[in-house]
Amino acid sequence: MRRHQAEQVGDIVHQFLREEGLETPYNEYRLLQSWPEVVGQGIAQLTSNLQIRNRVLYVKLKSSVLRQELMYGRQSLVYRLNEHVGAQVIDHIVLS
């Protein structure tokens, strides 16, 4: 048996996800899972109910002071989360 085109397993999985329409939900899942790593454990413990709808990340915060602090760095946070996933998953964050 000869190999005509050798492909990496990661490329094959990525192609399968794209063809089946699962790439976006998978990237959204990865972004939500990376939240504690990107913002830190302290902030992650004060957040709950993370959801992504229509390319917007909704985050419920337990501290109004933290909410105010995160409001200033929202665009930076969007950039860091998307960079961590390696795809443009969200465009905006709503903090409540």
C-alpha positions as CSV (number, residue, x, y, z in Angstrom):
1,M,0.0,0.0,0.0
2,R,1.4,3.4,-1.0
3,R,0.8,6.7,0.5
4,H,0.1,9.3,-2.1
5,Q,-0.6,12.2,0.2
6,A,0.3,12.1,3.8
7,E,-1.7,14.4,6.0
8,Q,-1.5,15.2,9.7
9,V,-4.3,14.0,11.9
10,G,-5.0,17.5,13.2
11,D,-5.6,18.8,9.6
12,I,-8.0,15.9,8.9
13,V,-9.9,16.6,12.1
14,H,-10.1,20.3,11.3
15,Q,-11.3,19.6,7.8
16,F,-14.0,17.2,9.1
17,L,-15.3,19.7,11.6
18,R,-15.5,22.4,8.9
19,E,-17.3,20.1,6.5
20,E,-19.8,18.9,9.1
21,G,-20.5,22.5,10.3
22,L,-19.1,21.8,13.8
23,E,-16.1,24.2,13.6
24,T,-17.9,27.2,15.1
25,P,-19.5,25.3,18.0
26,Y,-16.2,23.7,18.8
27,N,-14.4,27.0,18.8
28,E,-17.1,28.5,21.0
29,Y,-16.6,25.6,23.4
30,R,-12.8,26.1,23.4
31,L,-13.2,29.8,24.1
32,L,-15.5,29.2,27.1
33,Q,-13.1,26.6,28.5
34,S,-10.2,29.0,28.1
35,W,-11.9,31.8,30.1
36,P,-10.2,30.9,33.5
37,E,-6.8,30.6,31.8
38,V,-7.1,34.0,30.0
39,V,-8.6,36.1,32.8
40,G,-7.0,34.2,35.7
41,Q,-8.6,32.0,38.5
42,G,-9.5,34.9,40.7
43,I,-11.6,36.6,38.1
44,A,-13.0,33.3,36.9
45,Q,-14.3,32.5,40.3
46,L,-16.3,35.7,40.4
47,T,-17.9,35.0,37.0
48,S,-20.8,32.7,36.1
49,N,-23.2,31.9,33.3
50,L,-20.9,32.4,30.3
51,Q,-22.8,32.2,27.0
52,I,-22.0,33.0,23.4
53,R,-24.8,34.1,21.1
54,N,-24.4,35.8,17.8
55,R,-20.6,36.3,18.2
56,V,-21.2,38.1,21.6
57,L,-19.9,36.7,24.9
58,Y,-22.3,37.3,27.8
59,V,-20.7,37.2,31.2
60,K,-22.5,37.4,34.6
61,L,-20.3,38.9,37.3
62,K,-20.7,38.7,41.1
63,S,-18.8,42.0,41.7
64,S,-19.8,45.4,40.4
65,V,-16.2,46.6,41.0
66,L,-14.8,43.8,38.8
67,R,-17.4,44.6,36.2
68,Q,-16.3,48.2,36.0
69,E,-12.6,47.1,35.8
70,L,-13.3,44.7,33.0
71,M,-15.3,47.3,31.1
72,Y,-12.1,49.3,30.5
73,G,-10.3,46.3,29.0
74,R,-13.1,44.7,27.0
75,Q,-11.5,45.0,23.6
76,S,-8.2,43.6,24.9
77,L,-10.0,40.7,26.5
78,V,-11.9,40.0,23.2
79,Y,-8.5,40.0,21.4
80,R,-6.8,37.7,23.9
81,L,-9.7,35.2,24.0
82,N,-9.8,35.0,20.2
83,E,-6.0,34.7,20.0
84,H,-6.1,31.9,22.5
85,V,-8.6,29.9,20.4
86,G,-6.9,30.8,17.2
87,A,-10.0,32.0,15.4
88,Q,-12.3,35.0,15.4
89,V,-15.1,33.6,17.6
90,I,-16.4,36.7,19.4
91,D,-16.7,40.3,18.4
92,H,-17.9,41.8,21.7
93,I,-18.4,41.1,25.4
94,V,-21.4,42.1,27.5
95,L,-20.8,42.2,31.2
96,S,-23.7,42.2,33.6
